[in-house]
Amino acid sequence: MAYLITTTLKDLLCEYIGDSRIEDSKLPLAIIATDISSGEKVILKSGSVCDAVCASSAIPGLFAPVIIDNQSLVDGGLVQNLPVSVLKEMGADYLIGSDLSGSYKSKKVENIVDIIRNSFGIMVYYKDYGQIESCDLLITMDLSDYSFRDNSEKFDKLVNIGYQKTVDALNAAQSKSENIIIKILNIFR
């Protein structure tokens, strides 16, 4: 089952991402994954974007690990869900964080999937708190009503939610300080 889910995820991602390579990104890019054998954080700075994203989002038990450079890689959130320290090491001047978890909400536990979901939710919420404070701009999206089991029709809706939340956060930042917007725009020049 995990293999089929991973294959479907990879097909969907590759449709949107294509054969892009991390090292060809216009901006410095690093994707975080976890080596499920050693428990170490793996920072992917080269290779297929599609493979790296699949590895970084492979929730253990639900998605098969992705093999990259002889390492079995899974969800980077196990070791660092919001990689602020990695971005600082790469020389980032301005940190924009994206928090997809919202604040942790208690949820009824009825089966093993609920236990896994709640465990990850609790872990991510408490682990990310310090990283979130280091962001210059934080884009928060509560996606707790969505599931990895949702069909691809919701994918476009999620992309639109992300886009709108980003626009809202930038507008709010602009009203606080024009310097924030200037810094962001200078990154892309």
C-alpha positions as protocol buffer text, in pm:
chain_id: "A"
residue {
  index: 1
  type: MET
  ca { x: 0 y: 0 z: 0 }
}
residue {
  index: 2
  type: ALA
  ca { x: 276 y: 247 z: 92 }
}
residue {
  index: 3
  type: TYR
  ca { x: 442 y: 189 z: -246 }
}
residue {
  index: 4
  type: LEU
  ca { x: 124 y: 279 z: -434 }
}
residue {
  index: 5
  type: ILE
  ca { x: 73 y: 594 z: -229 }
}
residue {
  index: 6
  type: THR
  ca { x: 435 y: 700 z: -288 }
}
residue {
  index: 7
  type: THR
  ca { x: 406 y: 635 z: -661 }
}
residue {
  index: 8
  type: THR
  ca { x: 86 y: 841 z: -683 }
}
residue {
  index: 9
  type: LEU
  ca { x: 243 y: 1126 z: -485 }
}
residue {
  index: 10
  type: LYS
  ca { x: 553 y: 1121 z: -703 }
}
residue {
  index: 11
  type: ASP
  ca { x: 347 y: 1121 z: -1023 }
}
residue {
  index: 12
  type: LEU
  ca { x: 144 y: 1420 z: -899 }
}
residue {
  index: 13
  type: LEU
  ca { x: 452 y: 1614 z: -789 }
}
residue {
  index: 14
  type: CYS
  ca { x: 648 y: 1542 z: -1104 }
}
residue {
  index: 15
  type: GLU
  ca { x: 355 y: 1666 z: -1310 }
}
residue {
  index: 16
  type: TYR
  ca { x: 387 y: 2007 z: -1138 }
}
residue {
  index: 17
  type: ILE
  ca { x: 763 y: 2016 z: -1077 }
}
residue {
  index: 18
  type: GLY
  ca { x: 890 y: 1838 z: -1387 }
}
residue {
  index: 19
  type: ASP
  ca { x: 1254 y: 1733 z: -1399 }
}
residue {
  index: 20
  type: SER
  ca { x: 1381 y: 2037 z: -1207 }
}
residue {
  index: 21
  type: ARG
  ca { x: 1705 y: 1999 z: -1016 }
}
residue {
  index: 22
  type: ILE
  ca { x: 1776 y: 2152 z: -676 }
}
residue {
  index: 23
  type: GLU
  ca { x: 2109 y: 2298 z: -785 }
}
residue {
  index: 24
  type: ASP
  ca { x: 1942 y: 2480 z: -1077 }
}
residue {
  index: 25
  type: SER
  ca { x: 1705 y: 2677 z: -853 }
}
residue {
  index: 26
  type: LYS
  ca { x: 1717 y: 3055 z: -902 }
}
residue {
  index: 27
  type: LEU
  ca { x: 1741 y: 3093 z: -524 }
}
residue {
  index: 28
  type: PRO
  ca { x: 1950 y: 2873 z: -292 }
}
residue {
  index: 29
  type: LEU
  ca { x: 1738 y: 2569 z: -211 }
}
residue {
  index: 30
  type: ALA
  ca { x: 1776 y: 2294 z: 46 }
}
residue {
  index: 31
  type: ILE
  ca { x: 1521 y: 2023 z: 121 }
}
residue {
  index: 32
  type: ILE
  ca { x: 1528 y: 1845 z: 456 }
}
residue {
  index: 33
  type: ALA
  ca { x: 1473 y: 1472 z: 496 }
}
residue {
  index: 34
  type: THR
  ca { x: 1545 y: 1218 z: 768 }
}
residue {
  index: 35
  type: ASP
  ca { x: 1758 y: 907 z: 723 }
}
residue {
  index: 36
  type: ILE
  ca { x: 1523 y: 653 z: 882 }
}
residue {
  index: 37
  type: SER
  ca { x: 1813 y: 413 z: 949 }
}
residue {
  index: 38
  type: SER
  ca { x: 2047 y: 653 z: 1130 }
}
residue {
  index: 39
  type: GLY
  ca { x: 1795 y: 914 z: 1248 }
}
residue {
  index: 40
  type: GLU
  ca { x: 2015 y: 1189 z: 1105 }
}
residue {
  index: 41
  type: LYS
  ca { x: 1900 y: 1504 z: 931 }
}
residue {
  index: 42
  type: VAL
  ca { x: 1984 y: 1498 z: 559 }
}
residue {
  index: 43
  type: ILE
  ca { x: 2010 y: 1830 z: 378 }
}
residue {
  index: 44
  type: LEU
  ca { x: 1949 y: 1781 z: 6 }
}
residue {
  index: 45
  type: LYS
  ca { x: 2117 y: 2058 z: -196 }
}
residue {
  index: 46
  type: SER
  ca { x: 2143 y: 1876 z: -528 }
}
residue {
  index: 47
  type: GLY
  ca { x: 1949 y: 1622 z: -728 }
}
residue {
  index: 48
  type: SER
  ca { x: 1591 y: 1587 z: -843 }
}
residue {
  index: 49
  type: VAL
  ca { x: 1350 y: 1830 z: -677 }
}
residue {
  index: 50
  type: CYS
  ca { x: 1070 y: 1576 z: -723 }
}
residue {
  index: 51
  type: ASP
  ca { x: 1265 y: 1295 z: -551 }
}
residue {
  index: 52
  type: ALA
  ca { x: 1374 y: 1526 z: -269 }
}
residue {
  index: 53
  type: VAL
  ca { x: 1020 y: 1653 z: -205 }
}
residue {
  index: 54
  type: CYS
  ca { x: 886 y: 1296 z: -208 }
}
residue {
  index: 55
  type: ALA
  ca { x: 1153 y: 1194 z: 44 }
}
residue {
  index: 56
  type: SER
  ca { x: 1091 y: 1499 z: 261 }
}
residue {
  index: 57
  type: SER
  ca { x: 718 y: 1427 z: 276 }
}
residue {
  index: 58
  type: ALA
  ca { x: 729 y: 1047 z: 315 }
}
residue {
  index: 59
  type: ILE
  ca { x: 550 y: 1002 z: 649 }
}
residue {
  index: 60
  type: PRO
  ca { x: 681 y: 678 z: 804 }
}
residue {
  index: 61
  type: GLY
  ca { x: 424 y: 401 z: 803 }
}
residue {
  index: 62
  type: LEU
  ca { x: 212 y: 574 z: 542 }
}
residue {
  index: 63
  type: PHE
  ca { x: 463 y: 634 z: 263 }
}
residue {
  index: 64
  type: ALA
  ca { x: 758 y: 419 z: 160 }
}
residue {
  index: 65
  type: PRO
  ca { x: 1102 y: 571 z: 219 }
}
residue {
  index: 66
  type: VAL
  ca { x: 1269 y: 722 z: -87 }
}
residue {
  index: 67
  type: ILE
  ca { x: 1618 y: 595 z: -163 }
}
residue {
  index: 68
  type: ILE
  ca { x: 1865 y: 872 z: -246 }
}
residue {
  index: 69
  type: ASP
  ca { x: 2242 y: 811 z: -238 }
}
residue {
  index: 70
  type: ASN
  ca { x: 2192 y: 475 z: -62 }
}
residue {
  index: 71
  type: GLN
  ca { x: 1997 y: 639 z: 221 }
}
residue {
  index: 72
  type: SER
  ca { x: 1636 y: 554 z: 309 }
}
residue {
  index: 73
  type: LEU
  ca { x: 1483 y: 899 z: 344 }
}
residue {
  index: 74
  type: VAL
  ca { x: 1154 y: 996 z: 505 }
}
residue {
  index: 75
  type: ASP
  ca { x: 976 y: 1308 z: 632 }
}
residue {
  index: 76
  type: GLY
  ca { x: 1224 y: 1580 z: 727 }
}
residue {
  index: 77
  type: GLY
  ca { x: 979 y: 1694 z: 994 }
}
residue {
  index: 78
  type: LEU
  ca { x: 1101 y: 1413 z: 1216 }
}
residue {
  index: 79
  type: VAL
  ca { x: 1422 y: 1606 z: 1274 }
}
residue {
  index: 80
  type: GLN
  ca { x: 1341 y: 1963 z: 1169 }
}
residue {
  index: 81
  type: ASN
  ca { x: 1005 y: 2066 z: 1031 }
}
residue {
  index: 82
  type: LEU
  ca { x: 1086 y: 2435 z: 987 }
}
residue {
  index: 83
  type: PRO
  ca { x: 1457 y: 2447 z: 887 }
}
residue {
  index: 84
  type: VAL
  ca { x: 1536 y: 2801 z: 997 }
}
residue {
  index: 85
  type: SER
  ca { x: 1889 y: 2709 z: 1111 }
}
residue {
  index: 86
  type: VAL
  ca { x: 1966 y: 2555 z: 770 }
}
residue {
  index: 87
  type: LEU
  ca { x: 1853 y: 2873 z: 596 }
}
residue {
  index: 88
  type: LYS
  ca { x: 2067 y: 3087 z: 826 }
}
residue {
  index: 89
  type: GLU
  ca { x: 2369 y: 2864 z: 751 }
}
residue {
  index: 90
  type: MET
  ca { x: 2301 y: 2916 z: 379 }
}
residue {
  index: 91
  type: GLY
  ca { x: 2321 y: 3293 z: 429 }
}
residue {
  index: 92
  type: ALA
  ca { x: 1954 y: 3391 z: 430 }
}
residue {
  index: 93
  type: ASP
  ca { x: 1905 y: 3758 z: 521 }
}
residue {
  index: 94
  type: TYR
  ca { x: 1530 y: 3743 z: 558 }
}
residue {
  index: 95
  type: LEU
  ca { x: 1340 y: 3437 z: 677 }
}
residue {
  index: 96
  type: ILE
  ca { x: 988 y: 3365 z: 560 }
}
residue {
  index: 97
  type: GLY
  ca { x: 838 y: 3068 z: 742 }
}
residue {
  index: 98
  type: SER
  ca { x: 540 y: 2863 z: 636 }
}
residue {
  index: 99
  type: ASP
  ca { x: 357 y: 2691 z: 922 }
}
residue {
  index: 100
  type: LEU
  ca { x: 110 y: 2442 z: 780 }
}
residue {
  index: 101
  type: SER
  ca { x: 12 y: 2291 z: 1111 }
}
residue {
  index: 102
  type: GLY
  ca { x: -152 y: 2586 z: 1282 }
}
residue {
  index: 103
  type: SER
  ca { x: -165 y: 2543 z: 1657 }
}
residue {
  index: 104
  type: TYR
  ca { x: -207 y: 2191 z: 1788 }
}
residue {
  index: 105
  type: LYS
  ca { x: -572 y: 2099 z: 1841 }
}
residue {
  index: 106
  type: SER
  ca { x: -679 y: 1797 z: 2038 }
}
residue {
  index: 107
  type: LYS
  ca { x: -841 y: 1537 z: 1818 }
}
residue {
  index: 108
  type: LYS
  ca { x: -1039 y: 1228 z: 1904 }
}
residue {
  index: 109
  type: VAL
  ca { x: -838 y: 907 z: 1872 }
}
residue {
  index: 110
  type: GLU
  ca { x: -1031 y: 620 z: 1717 }
}
residue {
  index: 111
  type: ASN
  ca { x: -767 y: 414 z: 1536 }
}
residue {
  index: 112
  type: ILE
  ca { x: -396 y: 373 z: 1464 }
}
residue {
  index: 113
  type: VAL
  ca { x: -401 y: 638 z: 1190 }
}
residue {
  index: 114
  type: ASP
  ca { x: -541 y: 890 z: 1443 }
}
residue {
  index: 115
  type: ILE
  ca { x: -265 y: 795 z: 1689 }
}
residue {
  index: 116
  type: ILE
  ca { x: 5 y: 849 z: 1425 }
}
residue {
  index: 117
  type: ARG
  ca { x: -152 y: 1179 z: 1311 }
}
residue {
  index: 118
  type: ASN
  ca { x: -184 y: 1313 z: 1666 }
}
residue {
  index: 119
  type: SER
  ca { x: 170 y: 1202 z: 1754 }
}
residue {
  index: 120
  type: PHE
  ca { x: 314 y: 1391 z: 1458 }
}
residue {
  index: 121
  type: GLY
  ca { x: 95 y: 1694 z: 1531 }
}
residue {
  index: 122
  type: ILE
  ca { x: 211 y: 1717 z: 1892 }
}
residue {
  index: 123
  type: MET
  ca { x: 576 y: 1660 z: 1802 }
}
residue {
  index: 124
  type: VAL
  ca { x: 579 y: 1917 z: 1523 }
}
residue {
  index: 125
  type: TYR
  ca { x: 395 y: 2182 z: 1723 }
}
residue {
  index: 126
  type: TYR
  ca { x: 631 y: 2173 z: 2022 }
}
residue {
  index: 127
  type: LYS
  ca { x: 948 y: 2121 z: 1819 }
}
residue {
  index: 128
  type: ASP
  ca { x: 881 y: 2409 z: 1579 }
}
residue {
  index: 129
  type: TYR
  ca { x: 787 y: 2670 z: 1836 }
}
residue {
  index: 130
  type: GLY
  ca { x: 1144 y: 2808 z: 1874 }
}
residue {
  index: 131
  type: GLN
  ca { x: 1206 y: 2801 z: 1499 }
}
residue {
  index: 132
  type: ILE
  ca { x: 887 y: 2995 z: 1431 }
}
residue {
  index: 133
  type: GLU
  ca { x: 1004 y: 3280 z: 1654 }
}
residue {
  index: 134
  type: SER
  ca { x: 1317 y: 3321 z: 1436 }
}
residue {
  index: 135
  type: CYS
  ca { x: 1116 y: 3401 z: 1121 }
}
residue {
  index: 136
  type: ASP
  ca { x: 1094 y: 3758 z: 997 }
}
residue {
  index: 137
  type: LEU
  ca { x: 759 y: 3677 z: 836 }
}
residue {
  index: 138
  type: LEU
  ca { x: 540 y: 3378 z: 918 }
}
residue {
  index: 139
  type: ILE
  ca { x: 269 y: 3249 z: 687 }
}
residue {
  index: 140
  type: THR
  ca { x: 28 y: 3037 z: 891 }
}
residue {
  index: 141
  type: MET
  ca { x: -217 y: 2794 z: 740 }
}
residue {
  index: 142
  type: ASP
  ca { x: -430 y: 2556 z: 940 }
}
residue {
  index: 143
  type: LEU
  ca { x: -466 y: 2256 z: 712 }
}
residue {
  index: 144
  type: SER
  ca { x: -591 y: 2022 z: 982 }
}
residue {
  index: 145
  type: ASP
  ca { x: -916 y: 1969 z: 790 }
}
residue {
  index: 146
  type: TYR
  ca { x: -720 y: 1816 z: 501 }
}
residue {
  index: 147
  type: SER
  ca { x: -571 y: 1470 z: 481 }
}
residue {
  index: 148
  type: PHE
  ca { x: -314 y: 1290 z: 270 }
}
residue {
  index: 149
  type: ARG
  ca { x: -609 y: 1073 z: 168 }
}
residue {
  index: 150
  type: ASP
  ca { x: -787 y: 1366 z: 3 }
}
residue {
  index: 151
  type: ASN
  ca { x: -816 y: 1336 z: -371 }
}
residue {
  index: 152
  type: SER
  ca { x: -623 y: 1546 z: -619 }
}
residue {
  index: 153
  type: GLU
  ca { x: -922 y: 1780 z: -666 }
}
residue {
  index: 154
  type: LYS
  ca { x: -830 y: 1938 z: -334 }
}
residue {
  index: 155
  type: PHE
  ca { x: -471 y: 1994 z: -448 }
}
residue {
  index: 156
  type: ASP
  ca { x: -560 y: 2306 z: -647 }
}
residue {
  index: 157
  type: LYS
  ca { x: -766 y: 2433 z: -354 }
}
residue {
  index: 158
  type: LEU
  ca { x: -465 y: 2390 z: -123 }
}
residue {
  index: 159
  type: VAL
  ca { x: -239 y: 2574 z: -368 }
}
residue {
  index: 160
  type: ASN
  ca { x: -491 y: 2861 z: -377 }
}
residue {
  index: 161
  type: ILE
  ca { x: -512 y: 2869 z: 3 }
}
residue {
  index: 162
  type: GLY
  ca { x: -132 y: 2890 z: 22 }
}
residue {
  index: 163
  type: TYR
  ca { x: -120 y: 3165 z: -237 }
}
residue {
  index: 164
  type: GLN
  ca { x: -389 y: 3372 z: -63 }
}
residue {
  index: 165
  type: LYS
  ca { x: -233 y: 3330 z: 282 }
}
residue {
  index: 166
  type: THR
  ca { x: 102 y: 3441 z: 138 }
}
residue {
  index: 167
  type: VAL
  ca { x: -54 y: 3750 z: -22 }
}
residue {
  index: 168
  type: ASP
  ca { x: -234 y: 3828 z: 307 }
}
residue {
  index: 169
  type: ALA
  ca { x: 89 y: 3792 z: 508 }
}
residue {
  index: 170
  type: LEU
  ca { x: 283 y: 4014 z: 267 }
}
residue {
  index: 171
  type: ASN
  ca { x: 9 y: 4278 z: 274 }
}
residue {
  index: 172
  type: ALA
  ca { x: 5 y: 4273 z: 654 }
}
residue {
  index: 173
  type: ALA
  ca { x: 383 y: 4303 z: 660 }
}
residue {
  index: 174
  type: GLN
  ca { x: 370 y: 4590 z: 411 }
}
residue {
  index: 175
  type: SER
  ca { x: 130 y: 4782 z: 629 }
}
residue {
  index: 176
  type: LYS
  ca { x: 372 y: 4738 z: 920 }
}
residue {
  index: 177
  type: SER
  ca { x: 686 y: 4830 z: 732 }
}
residue {
  index: 178
  type: GLU
  ca { x: 772 y: 4905 z: 370 }
}
residue {
  index: 179
  type: ASN
  ca { x: 1127 y: 4782 z: 443 }
}
residue {
  index: 180
  type: ILE
  ca { x: 1008 y: 4423 z: 470 }
}
residue {
  index: 181
  type: ILE
  ca { x: 865 y: 4427 z: 118 }
}
residue {
  index: 182
  type: ILE
  ca { x: 1177 y: 4595 z: -18 }
}
residue {
  index: 183
  type: LYS
  ca { x: 1395 y: 4322 z: 138 }
}
residue {
  index: 184
  type: ILE
  ca { x: 1177 y: 4050 z: -12 }
}
residue {
  index: 185
  type: LEU
  ca { x: 1175 y: 4209 z: -357 }
}
residue {
  index: 186
  type: ASN
  ca { x: 1553 y: 4250 z: -347 }
}
residue {
  index: 187
  type: ILE
  ca { x: 1591 y: 3876 z: -295 }
}
residue {
  index: 188
  type: PHE
  ca { x: 1436 y: 3815 z: -636 }
}
residue {
  index: 189
  type: ARG
  ca { x: 1635 y: 4080 z: -828 }
}
